[in-house]
Amino acid sequence: MRLVLPEAATRPCALATLPADPAVGDLEAAYAARGGQIVACDAARRLAVQTLLAERALQDRARGAD
Amino acid sequence: MSPRVLMRAAAWIAGGVTALVLLSALLGGLGLRWDPLGFDRRRLERAEAGAALGRAEADARRLEAQGAADQMRRLDQFHQREATVGQVTAAALDQARSAADAHQPLETDRADRLRRHDGELCGIAPDLDGCAGAAGPAGSGDAAVRPGDPAR
């Protein structure tokens, strides 16, 4: 018994970087972007782990029902 | 052999068969079974095995349905969080770019330090989205070049 691993959980995390010749706005934007990227990436990580654990629990229950 | 003898023999045979049927019905009614080859037992075992298989398959379908529903709920939560993060981050980016000093260049030393650190991070994890080695799904190992975008 397998659960479909969501596409979101297979994407690499994002890392905002500064452009060439950055301005103050670029620095602030990169700071804000990285914060959002961390939270989004953690949500994807959590989803992947929850999917794995749920699949294992289903397999354990299926084996117990046999 | 005369017809009379034949008729008498047929009558005896019919009487014997009738007696056997009546005796079998009587013993059956008393709960006695005569099944020396075990046909009834085997039929019962087959029926029980079929019922057990049916129950196991029903349990498996129920577990699958429950697992799929739980997964949908997790996906909904993820998409909600992803959307909320996108909204608040987009607002923060707008504010960053519209600040009074947004276009003031960074001091060269600071910009160099920050960009050097960006390069070090991308060197450690080149497949991160935003680094030059970013590719498709995590761990795919492809090396499609994707320019960095500080807004992402």
Backbone of each chain as ProteinMPNN parsed JSONL, in Angstrom:
{"seq_chain_A": "MRLVLPEAATRPCALATLPADPAVGDLEAAYAARGGQIVACDAARRLAVQTLLAERALQDRARGAD", "coords_chain_A": {"N_chain_A": [[0.852, -1.189, 0.0], [0.723, 2.093, -1.004], [1.264, 5.592, -0.661], [0.773, 8.473, -2.651], [3.548, 10.424, -3.316], [3.54, 13.788, -2.856], [4.043, 16.223, -5.444], [5.046, 18.618, -4.581], [6.636, 17.946, -2.473], [8.86, 16.939, -3.619], [10.269, 18.882, -4.774], [13.231, 20.897, -4.987], [14.476, 22.979, -2.328], [14.281, 26.586, -2.245], [16.634, 29.251, -2.752], [17.123, 32.457, -2.233], [19.182, 34.791, -3.821], [21.563, 37.496, -3.952], [21.476, 39.972, -6.539], [23.79, 40.977, -9.132], [25.63, 43.906, -8.369], [24.082, 44.872, -6.034], [21.326, 46.651, -4.476], [20.106, 48.447, -1.577], [17.432, 47.754, -1.329], [17.407, 45.31, -2.642], [18.827, 43.734, -0.863], [17.116, 43.756, 1.373], [14.893, 42.584, 0.205], [15.893, 40.056, -0.456], [16.352, 39.096, 2.092], [13.724, 38.957, 3.107], [12.631, 37.194, 1.253], [14.105, 34.879, 1.698], [13.216, 34.182, 4.236], [10.541, 33.488, 3.707], [11.061, 31.377, 2.006], [12.26, 29.527, 3.699], [10.126, 28.836, 5.412], [8.288, 27.797, 3.556], [9.764, 25.673, 2.531], [10.1, 24.137, 4.782], [7.473, 23.382, 5.207], [7.066, 21.732, 2.997], [8.943, 19.767, 3.567], [7.846, 18.771, 5.928], [5.473, 17.732, 4.902], [6.444, 15.682, 3.28], [7.611, 13.983, 5.188], [5.406, 13.371, 6.775], [3.882, 12.003, 4.908], [5.476, 9.763, 4.443], [5.498, 8.583, 7.028], [2.78, 8.097, 7.374], [2.327, 6.276, 5.353], [3.876, 4.141, 6.222], [2.479, 3.524, 8.582], [0.033, 2.719, 7.524], [0.85, 0.42, 6.162], [1.694, -1.136, 8.3], [-0.736, -1.473, 9.627], [-2.146, -2.831, 7.666], [-0.702, -5.184, 7.557], [-1.225, -6.115, 10.104], [-3.914, -6.643, 9.893], [-3.987, -8.845, 8.328]], "CA_chain_A": [[0.0, 0.0, 0.0], [1.585, 3.262, -1.133], [0.651, 6.903, -0.838], [1.463, 9.254, -3.682], [4.371, 11.492, -2.767], [3.146, 15.014, -3.566], [5.103, 16.85, -6.243], [5.634, 19.704, -3.797], [7.647, 17.397, -1.564], [10.029, 16.504, -4.382], [10.97, 20.062, -5.306], [14.316, 21.403, -4.133], [14.183, 24.25, -1.665], [14.769, 27.747, -2.996], [17.583, 30.113, -2.052], [17.228, 33.776, -2.869], [20.552, 35.328, -3.8], [21.645, 38.902, -4.37], [21.888, 40.184, -7.927], [25.027, 41.761, -9.271], [25.447, 45.32, -7.986], [22.824, 44.938, -5.267], [20.956, 47.861, -3.75], [19.559, 48.156, -0.242], [16.154, 47.067, -1.538], [17.687, 43.909, -2.992], [19.209, 43.034, 0.369], [15.912, 43.563, 2.185], [14.039, 41.624, -0.502], [16.467, 38.719, -0.303], [16.115, 38.692, 3.491], [12.316, 38.561, 3.225], [12.403, 36.015, 0.415], [14.675, 33.69, 2.353], [12.311, 33.787, 5.316], [9.424, 32.757, 3.103], [11.559, 30.109, 1.455], [12.459, 28.574, 4.807], [8.826, 28.337, 5.874], [7.715, 26.957, 2.496], [10.545, 24.439, 2.422], [9.795, 23.317, 5.959], [6.149, 22.791, 4.989], [7.245, 20.621, 2.056], [9.64, 18.701, 4.308], [6.874, 18.173, 6.844], [4.545, 16.944, 4.089], [7.13, 14.456, 2.855], [7.781, 13.106, 6.351], [4.082, 12.876, 7.159], [3.478, 11.005, 3.905], [6.242, 8.531, 4.706], [5.039, 7.96, 8.275], [1.416, 7.601, 7.159], [2.423, 5.064, 4.529], [4.353, 3.049, 7.096], [1.398, 3.154, 9.496], [-0.94, 1.954, 6.739], [1.401, -0.906, 5.896], [1.656, -1.885, 9.555], [-2.124, -1.857, 9.905], [-2.546, -3.846, 6.687], [-0.09, -6.451, 7.988], [-1.938, -6.559, 11.31], [-5.247, -7.13, 9.527], [-3.896, -10.15, 7.622]], "C_chain_A": [[0.891, 1.243, 0.0], [0.756, 4.517, -1.279], [1.458, 7.647, -1.895], [2.256, 10.362, -2.999], [4.05, 12.775, -3.534], [4.333, 15.642, -4.284], [5.809, 17.923, -5.426], [6.762, 19.201, -2.899], [8.897, 16.958, -2.303], [10.827, 17.684, -4.926], [12.148, 20.426, -4.412], [13.882, 22.702, -3.463], [14.777, 25.387, -2.503], [15.708, 28.566, -2.114], [17.682, 31.426, -2.818], [18.668, 34.272, -2.734], [20.533, 36.778, -4.282], [22.03, 38.999, -5.841], [23.25, 40.87, -7.953], [24.698, 43.217, -8.962], [24.17, 45.514, -7.168], [22.613, 46.309, -4.62], [20.381, 47.452, -2.397], [18.241, 47.395, -0.361], [16.348, 45.6, -1.89], [18.052, 43.099, -1.75], [17.986, 42.742, 1.224], [14.997, 42.517, 1.538], [14.579, 40.199, -0.345], [16.247, 38.195, 1.113], [14.681, 38.187, 3.649], [12.043, 37.28, 2.428], [12.935, 34.76, 1.098], [13.797, 33.225, 3.52], [11.139, 32.988, 4.775], [9.859, 31.409, 2.563], [11.775, 29.066, 2.549], [11.125, 27.976, 5.241], [8.204, 27.411, 4.823], [8.447, 25.624, 2.399], [10.271, 23.525, 3.612], [8.421, 22.662, 5.808], [6.248, 21.602, 4.034], [7.944, 19.446, 2.737], [8.669, 17.972, 5.226], [5.907, 17.267, 6.07], [5.182, 15.621, 3.671], [7.254, 13.471, 4.014], [6.435, 12.527, 6.769], [3.595, 11.812, 6.181], [4.18, 9.677, 4.158], [5.708, 7.817, 5.945], [3.634, 7.38, 8.105], [1.437, 6.318, 6.341], [2.902, 3.879, 5.369], [3.245, 2.58, 8.031], [0.343, 2.326, 8.76], [-0.438, 0.538, 6.49], [1.387, -1.768, 7.15], [0.237, -2.366, 9.849], [-2.592, -2.931, 8.93], [-1.961, -5.208, 7.066], [-0.802, -7.002, 9.206], [-3.295, -7.125, 10.998], [-5.198, -8.473, 8.828], [-4.098, -11.321, 8.582]], "O_chain_A": [[1.714, 1.423, 0.897], [-0.296, 4.526, -1.918], [2.67, 7.469, -2.012], [1.714, 11.137, -2.211], [4.27, 12.837, -4.743], [5.467, 15.601, -3.806], [7.018, 18.119, -5.556], [7.712, 19.926, -2.604], [9.901, 16.634, -1.669], [11.918, 17.512, -5.469], [12.063, 20.275, -3.193], [13.029, 23.426, -3.975], [15.649, 25.175, -3.346], [15.586, 28.569, -0.889], [18.252, 31.489, -3.907], [19.279, 34.179, -1.67], [19.589, 37.215, -4.94], [22.823, 38.195, -6.331], [23.778, 41.283, -6.922], [23.603, 43.691, -9.266], [23.276, 46.251, -7.584], [23.559, 47.016, -4.271], [20.197, 46.268, -2.114], [17.973, 46.489, 0.428], [15.556, 44.747, -1.49], [17.65, 41.945, -1.598], [17.824, 41.636, 1.738], [14.408, 41.68, 2.222], [13.817, 39.257, -0.128], [15.99, 37.008, 1.314], [14.444, 37.134, 4.241], [11.313, 36.398, 2.881], [12.292, 33.71, 1.077], [13.654, 32.027, 3.761], [10.786, 31.941, 5.317], [9.126, 30.424, 2.648], [11.509, 27.88, 2.354], [11.006, 26.763, 5.416], [7.657, 26.363, 5.164], [7.828, 24.578, 2.209], [10.217, 22.303, 3.473], [8.225, 21.523, 6.23], [5.589, 20.583, 4.239], [7.593, 18.286, 2.519], [8.658, 16.744, 5.302], [5.567, 16.175, 6.526], [4.538, 14.573, 3.703], [7.03, 12.272, 3.846], [6.331, 11.341, 7.08], [2.968, 10.833, 6.584], [3.568, 8.611, 4.098], [5.491, 6.605, 5.928], [3.333, 6.306, 8.625], [0.669, 5.391, 6.598], [2.397, 2.764, 5.24], [3.084, 1.38, 8.252], [-0.178, 1.352, 9.303], [-1.197, -0.426, 6.591], [1.109, -2.966, 7.091], [0.028, -3.505, 10.264], [-3.34, -3.834, 9.306], [-2.614, -6.242, 6.924], [-0.97, -8.215, 9.336], [-3.797, -7.982, 11.724], [-6.209, -9.169, 8.73], [-4.054, -12.477, 8.163]]}, "seq_chain_B": "MSPRVLMRAAAWIAGGVTALVLLSALLGGLGLRWDPLGFDRRRLERAEAGAALGRAEADARRLEAQGAADQMRRLDQFHQREATVGQVTAAALDQARSAADAHQPLETDRADRLRRHDGELCGIAPDLDGCAGAAGPAGSGDAAVRPGDPAR", "coords_chain_B": {"N_chain_B": [[-37.408, -65.527, -16.599], [-40.312, -64.556, -14.975], [-42.803, -62.032, -15.638], [-44.147, -61.396, -13.315], [-42.404, -61.994, -11.246], [-40.431, -60.205, -11.812], [-41.777, -57.791, -11.355], [-42.225, -58.015, -8.652], [-39.63, -57.942, -7.687], [-38.902, -55.363, -8.474], [-40.617, -53.914, -6.867], [-39.607, -54.503, -4.35], [-37.118, -53.313, -4.554], [-37.838, -50.601, -4.903], [-39.126, -50.204, -2.488], [-36.981, -50.576, -0.745], [-35.288, -48.434, -1.442], [-36.945, -46.281, -0.793], [-37.124, -46.697, 1.941], [-34.481, -46.24, 2.663], [-34.209, -43.541, 1.998], [-36.062, -42.408, 3.734], [-34.933, -43.159, 6.164], [-32.499, -41.803, 6.002], [-33.427, -39.164, 5.975], [-34.586, -39.09, 8.494], [-32.371, -39.551, 10.195], [-30.854, -37.348, 9.453], [-32.496, -35.335, 10.362], [-32.162, -35.729, 13.055], [-29.672, -34.746, 13.379], [-27.531, -36.202, 12.563], [-24.9, -36.895, 10.344], [-23.734, -38.381, 7.361], [-20.836, -38.496, 5.942], [-18.484, -39.691, 4.583], [-16.341, -39.013, 2.862], [-15.79, -36.41, 3.362], [-16.888, -34.207, 2.014], [-18.68, -32.168, 2.749], [-17.265, -30.891, 4.789], [-15.055, -29.933, 3.389], [-16.305, -28.196, 1.632], [-17.301, -26.346, 3.408], [-14.903, -25.352, 4.445], [-13.859, -24.138, 2.17], [-15.753, -22.132, 1.784], [-15.407, -20.644, 4.12], [-12.763, -19.793, 3.785], [-13.059, -18.2, 1.519], [-14.733, -16.221, 2.554], [-13.05, -15.082, 4.481], [-11.045, -14.048, 2.839], [-12.517, -12.16, 1.453], [-13.184, -10.434, 3.561], [-10.612, -9.527, 4.244], [-9.874, -8.186, 1.904], [-11.8, -6.192, 1.859], [-11.092, -4.816, 4.173], [-8.581, -3.89, 3.373], [-9.304, -2.174, 1.253], [-10.734, -0.299, 2.7], [-8.748, 0.764, 4.361], [-7.076, 1.884, 2.416], [-8.757, 3.852, 1.339], [-9.115, 5.465, 3.56], [-6.473, 6.251, 3.993], [-5.987, 7.709, 1.637], [-7.792, 9.81, 1.953], [-6.791, 11.059, 4.245], [-4.352, 11.871, 3.213], [-5.139, 13.728, 1.323], [-6.129, 15.697, 3.025], [-3.753, 16.48, 4.312], [-2.392, 17.513, 2.102], [-4.057, 19.664, 1.454], [-3.682, 21.293, 3.721], [-0.982, 21.853, 3.388], [-0.984, 23.286, 0.947], [-2.497, 25.478, 1.699], [-0.825, 26.661, 3.596], [1.391, 27.194, 1.991], [0.283, 29.043, 0.217], [-0.362, 31.14, 1.957], [2.18, 31.849, 2.917], [3.287, 32.719, 0.515], [1.727, 34.989, 0.036], [2.281, 36.749, 2.26], [5.004, 37.031, 1.962], [5.233, 38.16, -0.574], [4.11, 40.634, -0.065], [5.987, 41.67, 1.709], [8.189, 41.82, 0.013], [7.334, 43.735, -1.82], [7.226, 45.968, -0.163], [9.903, 46.153, 0.506], [11.072, 46.848, -1.926], [9.936, 49.216, -2.46], [10.788, 50.936, -0.616], [12.214, 53.992, 0.707], [14.983, 54.114, 0.465], [15.521, 52.091, -1.276], [16.818, 51.898, -3.705], [19.347, 52.628, -3.22], [22.718, 51.961, -3.623], [24.386, 49.077, -2.289], [27.139, 49.117, 0.008], [30.272, 48.403, -1.395], [32.015, 46.542, -0.127], [30.306, 45.196, 1.633], [28.395, 44.153, -0.136], [30.023, 42.455, -1.609], [30.796, 40.632, 0.375], [28.315, 39.454, 1.036], [27.517, 38.379, -1.418], [29.56, 36.627, -1.816], [29.077, 34.823, 0.194], [26.588, 33.874, -0.659], [27.471, 32.526, -2.924], [29.039, 30.553, -1.718], [27.088, 29.074, -0.364], [25.581, 28.14, -2.52], [27.533, 26.643, -3.692], [27.773, 24.573, -1.878], [25.222, 23.432, -1.937], [24.273, 22.991, -4.806], [21.951, 22.382, -6.235], [19.855, 23.787, -5.26], [16.933, 25.755, -5.703], [17.468, 28.622, -7.379], [20.132, 28.675, -7.349], [22.976, 28.194, -9.534], [23.138, 25.554, -10.347], [20.634, 24.543, -10.214], [17.991, 22.235, -10.642], [15.498, 19.892, -11.649], [13.208, 17.973, -9.788], [14.129, 17.448, -6.346], [17.258, 16.003, -5.764], [17.572, 14.94, -8.256], [19.796, 15.409, -9.713], [20.334, 16.54, -12.172], [21.699, 19.134, -14.266], [20.642, 21.609, -15.122], [20.953, 24.94, -15.997], [19.967, 27.66, -14.058], [19.224, 30.951, -13.665], [19.89, 32.968, -10.785], [17.33, 34.387, -8.71], [16.498, 36.936, -6.849], [13.993, 37.558, -5.959], [12.544, 35.287, -5.592]], "CA_chain_B": [[-37.983, -64.873, -15.425], [-41.666, -64.112, -15.338], [-43.085, -60.616, -15.329], [-44.608, -61.26, -11.931], [-41.198, -61.977, -10.41], [-39.76, -58.907, -12.065], [-42.539, -56.73, -10.669], [-42.01, -58.141, -7.214], [-38.257, -57.459, -7.413], [-38.927, -53.894, -8.577], [-41.31, -53.391, -5.678], [-38.662, -54.598, -3.23], [-36.082, -52.282, -4.733], [-38.459, -49.297, -4.624], [-39.352, -50.129, -1.036], [-35.682, -50.38, -0.085], [-34.834, -47.052, -1.677], [-37.801, -45.4, 0.021], [-36.729, -46.848, 3.349], [-33.189, -45.571, 2.852], [-34.447, -42.097, 1.973], [-36.73, -42.031, 4.989], [-33.959, -43.31, 7.25], [-31.538, -40.699, 5.883], [-34.102, -37.941, 6.416], [-34.769, -39.176, 9.942], [-31.072, -39.339, 10.844], [-30.488, -35.945, 9.214], [-33.284, -34.511, 11.286], [-31.587, -35.885, 14.395], [-28.352, -34.1, 13.41], [-26.467, -37.13, 12.16], [-24.494, -36.73, 8.941], [-22.844, -39.436, 6.881], [-20.035, -37.839, 4.892], [-17.177, -40.339, 4.773], [-15.28, -38.392, 2.048], [-15.547, -35.049, 3.859], [-17.279, -33.168, 1.054], [-19.276, -31.025, 3.454], [-16.204, -30.187, 5.513], [-14.24, -29.185, 2.417], [-17.125, -27.094, 1.115], [-17.343, -25.346, 4.476], [-13.582, -24.705, 4.509], [-13.736, -23.222, 1.022], [-16.614, -20.959, 2.03], [-14.781, -19.818, 5.163], [-11.583, -19.143, 3.199], [-13.554, -17.129, 0.65], [-15.237, -15.126, 3.389], [-11.892, -14.422, 5.093], [-10.398, -13.258, 1.788], [-13.389, -11.002, 1.213], [-13.025, -9.49, 4.675], [-9.278, -8.91, 4.143], [-9.887, -7.219, 0.799], [-12.613, -5.042, 2.284], [-10.269, -4.049, 5.123], [-7.531, -3.206, 2.607], [-9.924, -1.055, 0.526], [-11.095, 0.726, 3.68], [-7.499, 1.426, 4.769], [-6.62, 2.716, 1.294], [-9.631, 5.027, 1.241], [-8.809, 6.334, 4.698], [-5.155, 6.828, 3.739], [-6.101, 8.728, 0.581], [-8.488, 10.981, 2.519], [-5.83, 11.738, 5.131], [-3.337, 12.513, 2.387], [-5.771, 14.929, 0.754], [-6.176, 16.701, 4.095], [-2.392, 17.006, 4.481], [-2.084, 18.345, 0.93], [-4.802, 20.928, 1.598], [-2.985, 22.107, 4.726], [0.271, 22.321, 2.79], [-1.266, 24.33, -0.05], [-2.929, 26.683, 2.412], [0.357, 27.299, 4.183], [2.198, 27.696, 0.882], [-0.364, 30.252, -0.307], [-0.226, 32.203, 2.953], [3.577, 32.279, 2.886], [3.461, 33.495, -0.709], [1.088, 36.303, 0.183], [2.989, 37.642, 3.187], [6.333, 37.311, 1.421], [5.073, 39.108, -1.677], [3.882, 41.959, 0.525], [7.268, 42.129, 2.251], [9.05, 42.173, -1.12], [6.856, 45.024, -2.347], [7.66, 47.026, 0.756], [11.367, 46.276, 0.406], [11.449, 47.498, -3.188], [9.382, 50.572, -2.554], [11.329, 51.764, 0.479], [12.839, 55.23, 0.223], [16.394, 53.886, 0.122], [15.594, 50.774, -1.947], [17.741, 51.898, -4.85], [20.69, 53.045, -2.798], [23.615, 50.795, -3.774], [25.057, 48.572, -1.086], [28.573, 49.336, -0.006], [30.925, 47.344, -2.175], [32.534, 45.476, 0.753], [29.174, 44.401, 2.144], [27.817, 43.397, -1.269], [30.95, 41.359, -1.94], [30.697, 39.597, 1.425], [27.037, 38.742, 0.922], [27.49, 37.582, -2.643], [30.502, 35.508, -1.622], [28.368, 33.813, 1.001], [25.623, 33.229, -1.564], [28.211, 31.582, -3.765], [29.436, 29.397, -0.904], [25.905, 28.245, -0.128], [25.238, 27.459, -3.77], [28.544, 25.621, -3.927], [27.463, 23.434, -1.006], [23.958, 22.819, -2.391], [24.066, 23.627, -6.121], [20.652, 22.123, -6.859], [18.808, 24.632, -4.685], [16.288, 26.636, -6.663], [18.076, 29.938, -7.204], [21.555, 28.504, -7.606], [23.235, 27.916, -10.951], [22.975, 24.132, -10.653], [19.273, 24.111, -9.899], [17.424, 21.323, -11.634], [14.098, 19.549, -11.398], [12.934, 17.497, -8.44], [15.286, 17.315, -5.477], [18.003, 14.758, -5.854], [17.594, 14.386, -9.601], [21.179, 15.46, -10.144], [20.52, 17.21, -13.456], [22.449, 20.377, -14.075], [20.097, 22.686, -15.933], [21.345, 26.225, -15.413], [18.851, 28.554, -13.803], [19.783, 32.145, -13.021], [19.353, 33.312, -9.474], [16.301, 35.418, -8.715], [16.348, 37.294, -5.447], [12.595, 37.726, -5.59], [11.879, 33.992, -5.39]], "C_chain_B": [[-39.33, -64.274, -15.819], [-41.863, -62.652, -14.99], [-43.505, -60.408, -13.884], [-43.423, -61.171, -10.966], [-40.472, -60.646, -10.564], [-40.453, -57.777, -11.323], [-42.315, -56.786, -9.164], [-40.616, -57.612, -6.831], [-38.201, -55.936, -7.468], [-39.586, -53.274, -7.354], [-40.394, -53.429, -4.472], [-37.597, -53.495, -3.319], [-36.642, -50.904, -4.401], [-38.694, -49.134, -3.133], [-38.059, -49.881, -0.289], [-35.174, -48.96, -0.232], [-35.641, -46.082, -0.824], [-37.403, -45.474, 1.489], [-35.409, -46.133, 3.621], [-33.368, -44.053, 2.904], [-35.073, -41.644, 3.28], [-35.755, -42.106, 6.167], [-32.954, -42.158, 7.233], [-32.148, -39.388, 6.368], [-34.254, -37.929, 7.93], [-33.458, -38.908, 10.676], [-30.594, -37.901, 10.658], [-31.221, -35.019, 10.152], [-32.756, -34.598, 12.693], [-30.174, -35.297, 14.494], [-27.231, -35.021, 13.028], [-26.165, -36.952, 10.68], [-23.576, -37.892, 8.57], [-22.09, -38.868, 5.691], [-18.619, -38.392, 4.962], [-16.054, -39.687, 3.98], [-15.026, -36.931, 2.426], [-15.929, -33.952, 2.889], [-17.833, -31.926, 1.757], [-18.205, -30.199, 4.157], [-15.373, -29.343, 4.538], [-15.017, -27.989, 1.863], [-17.164, -25.96, 2.142], [-16.007, -24.599, 4.567], [-13.389, -23.723, 3.361], [-14.558, -21.955, 1.242], [-15.987, -20.038, 3.07], [-13.553, -19.087, 4.629], [-11.999, -17.988, 2.296], [-14.04, -15.937, 1.445], [-14.078, -14.358, 4.025], [-11.172, -13.546, 4.077], [-11.207, -12.0, 1.492], [-13.25, -9.963, 2.309], [-11.68, -8.772, 4.579], [-9.244, -7.865, 3.033], [-10.703, -5.985, 1.161], [-11.826, -4.17, 3.259], [-9.204, -3.247, 4.371], [-8.103, -2.007, 1.865], [-10.257, 0.083, 1.498], [-9.85, 1.495, 4.13], [-6.991, 2.346, 3.662], [-7.436, 3.995, 1.189], [-9.326, 6.011, 2.363], [-7.452, 7.018, 4.49], [-5.202, 7.923, 2.688], [-6.777, 9.985, 1.123], [-7.552, 11.771, 3.43], [-4.778, 12.487, 4.318], [-3.889, 13.781, 1.736], [-5.813, 16.048, 1.789], [-4.794, 17.307, 4.309], [-2.015, 17.914, 3.316], [-2.798, 19.693, 1.007], [-4.097, 21.85, 2.587], [-1.698, 22.688, 4.141], [0.008, 23.464, 1.82], [-1.733, 25.616, 0.623], [-1.724, 27.425, 2.989], [1.223, 27.923, 3.093], [1.61, 29.007, 0.342], [-0.199, 31.424, 0.669], [1.198, 32.752, 2.97], [3.834, 33.132, 1.645], [2.884, 34.892, -0.587], [1.907, 37.235, 1.072], [4.38, 37.983, 2.652], [6.253, 38.305, 0.267], [4.871, 40.519, -1.141], [5.194, 42.532, 1.063], [8.211, 42.544, 1.126], [8.635, 43.516, -1.723], [7.35, 46.171, -1.478], [9.165, 47.244, 0.647], [11.754, 47.073, -0.829], [10.911, 48.921, -3.316], [9.877, 51.466, -1.413], [12.103, 52.948, -0.102], [14.28, 54.994, -0.234], [16.593, 52.598, -0.682], [16.646, 50.757, -3.05], [19.149, 52.387, -4.488], [21.632, 51.844, -2.882], [24.207, 50.368, -2.433], [26.539, 48.927, -1.164], [29.244, 48.131, -0.659], [31.403, 46.192, -1.283], [31.393, 44.568, 1.224], [28.58, 43.549, 1.022], [28.719, 42.217, -1.629], [30.855, 40.239, -0.911], [29.429, 38.77, 1.249], [27.007, 37.849, -0.321], [28.476, 36.408, -2.551], [29.819, 34.401, -0.813], [27.3, 33.102, 0.174], [26.321, 32.158, -2.4], [28.639, 30.351, -2.987], [28.243, 28.467, -0.664], [25.527, 27.466, -1.386], [26.285, 26.406, -4.124], [28.279, 24.371, -3.106], [26.227, 22.683, -1.51], [23.577, 23.403, -3.748], [22.687, 23.392, -6.725], [19.522, 22.926, -6.22], [18.243, 25.541, -5.771], [16.794, 28.051, -6.414], [19.574, 29.88, -7.421], [21.754, 28.055, -9.062], [22.989, 26.457, -11.306], [21.58, 23.622, -10.413], [18.719, 23.266, -11.026], [15.962, 21.088, -11.306], [13.899, 19.108, -9.966], [14.214, 17.284, -7.643], [15.953, 15.968, -5.693], [18.1, 14.202, -7.25], [18.99, 14.434, -10.191], [21.395, 16.097, -11.486], [21.168, 18.565, -13.21], [21.962, 21.478, -14.992], [20.398, 24.017, -15.252], [20.116, 27.1, -15.23], [19.398, 29.781, -13.091], [19.124, 32.424, -11.677], [18.332, 34.423, -9.58], [16.032, 35.787, -7.272], [14.898, 37.433, -5.019], [11.92, 36.411, -5.271], [11.982, 33.523, -3.962]], "O_chain_B": [[-39.467, -63.593, -16.836], [-41.16, -62.107, -14.139], [-43.242, -59.357, -13.3], [-43.429, -60.393, -10.011], [-39.978, -60.056, -9.603], [-39.802, -56.912, -10.737], [-42.227, -55.759, -8.491], [-40.441, -56.941, -5.814], [-37.554, -55.293, -6.642], [-39.154, -52.228, -6.869], [-40.392, -52.505, -3.658], [-37.235, -52.854, -2.333], [-35.999, -50.124, -3.699], [-38.486, -48.055, -2.578], [-38.011, -49.101, 0.662], [-34.69, -48.357, 0.726], [-35.086, -45.172, -0.208], [-37.351, -44.463, 2.189], [-35.233, -45.503, 4.664], [-32.767, -43.37, 3.733], [-34.675, -40.634, 3.861], [-35.749, -41.243, 7.045], [-32.597, -41.606, 8.275], [-31.504, -38.605, 7.066], [-34.075, -36.895, 8.574], [-33.419, -38.148, 11.644], [-30.011, -37.305, 11.563], [-30.661, -34.053, 10.671], [-32.882, -33.643, 13.46], [-29.552, -35.34, 15.556], [-26.065, -34.648, 13.161], [-27.08, -36.868, 9.861], [-22.747, -38.324, 9.371], [-22.621, -38.77, 4.585], [-17.679, -37.693, 5.339], [-14.897, -39.794, 4.387], [-14.138, -36.291, 1.863], [-15.35, -32.867, 2.932], [-17.501, -30.793, 1.407], [-18.231, -28.969, 4.125], [-15.034, -28.195, 4.824], [-14.458, -26.913, 1.653], [-17.072, -24.783, 1.796], [-15.976, -23.381, 4.743], [-12.841, -22.635, 3.536], [-14.116, -20.851, 0.926], [-16.022, -18.815, 2.934], [-13.316, -17.926, 4.96], [-11.373, -16.928, 2.304], [-13.801, -14.788, 1.074], [-14.113, -13.13, 4.1], [-10.738, -12.44, 4.398], [-10.652, -10.918, 1.304], [-13.204, -8.763, 2.038], [-11.599, -7.564, 4.803], [-8.661, -6.793, 3.195], [-10.335, -4.865, 0.808], [-11.881, -2.943, 3.189], [-8.953, -2.083, 4.682], [-7.486, -0.943, 1.836], [-10.092, 1.26, 1.177], [-9.884, 2.718, 4.265], [-6.53, 3.455, 3.934], [-6.892, 5.08, 0.981], [-9.282, 7.223, 2.153], [-7.296, 8.206, 4.772], [-4.536, 8.949, 2.825], [-6.378, 11.1, 0.787], [-7.525, 13.001, 3.39], [-4.365, 13.588, 4.68], [-3.185, 14.783, 1.615], [-5.561, 17.209, 1.466], [-4.672, 18.522, 4.472], [-1.395, 18.959, 3.513], [-2.227, 20.731, 0.671], [-3.932, 23.041, 2.326], [-1.367, 23.853, 4.364], [0.688, 24.489, 1.86], [-1.405, 26.713, 0.171], [-1.618, 28.647, 2.885], [1.725, 29.036, 3.248], [2.34, 29.953, 0.05], [0.068, 32.553, 0.258], [1.403, 33.964, 3.03], [4.522, 34.15, 1.72], [3.48, 35.863, -1.052], [2.195, 38.37, 0.693], [4.876, 39.09, 2.862], [7.103, 39.187, 0.141], [5.397, 41.483, -1.697], [5.48, 43.718, 0.898], [8.953, 43.516, 1.268], [9.483, 44.33, -2.089], [7.823, 47.195, -1.972], [9.642, 48.378, 0.69], [12.673, 47.89, -0.775], [11.357, 49.71, -4.149], [9.436, 52.607, -1.268], [12.577, 52.911, -1.237], [14.739, 55.601, -1.202], [17.706, 52.077, -0.758], [17.285, 49.735, -3.298], [20.014, 52.534, -5.351], [21.364, 50.811, -2.269], [24.489, 51.195, -1.566], [27.117, 49.026, -2.247], [28.818, 46.99, -0.481], [31.228, 45.021, -1.622], [31.507, 43.343, 1.214], [28.299, 42.366, 1.213], [28.24, 41.12, -1.916], [30.835, 39.058, -1.259], [29.464, 37.541, 1.307], [26.532, 36.714, -0.275], [28.253, 35.345, -3.129], [29.967, 33.213, -1.101], [27.122, 31.889, 0.284], [25.825, 31.043, -2.557], [28.612, 29.238, -3.512], [28.364, 27.245, -0.747], [25.195, 26.283, -1.32], [25.976, 25.405, -4.77], [28.521, 23.253, -3.561], [26.195, 21.453, -1.509], [22.659, 24.219, -3.835], [22.284, 24.118, -7.633], [18.359, 22.767, -6.593], [18.968, 26.03, -6.637], [16.565, 28.612, -5.342], [20.217, 30.905, -7.648], [20.819, 27.6, -9.721], [22.665, 26.151, -12.453], [21.348, 22.413, -10.407], [18.945, 23.54, -12.205], [15.279, 21.955, -10.762], [14.355, 19.771, -9.034], [15.262, 16.975, -8.212], [15.292, 14.935, -5.792], [18.643, 13.114, -7.444], [19.343, 13.625, -11.049], [22.54, 16.199, -11.927], [21.181, 19.071, -12.088], [22.765, 22.204, -15.578], [20.125, 24.189, -14.064], [19.316, 27.257, -16.153], [19.98, 29.656, -12.013], [17.942, 32.143, -11.477], [18.446, 35.302, -10.435], [15.397, 35.022, -6.546], [14.607, 37.426, -3.823], [10.816, 36.412, -4.726], [11.475, 32.452, -3.626]]}, "name": "protein", "num_of_chains": 2, "seq": "MRLVLPEAATRPCALATLPADPAVGDLEAAYAARGGQIVACDAARRLAVQTLLAERALQDRARGADMSPRVLMRAAAWIAGGVTALVLLSALLGGLGLRWDPLGFDRRRLERAEAGAALGRAEADARRLEAQGAADQMRRLDQFHQREATVGQVTAAALDQARSAADAHQPLETDRADRLRRHDGELCGIAPDLDGCAGAAGPAGSGDAAVRPGDPAR"}
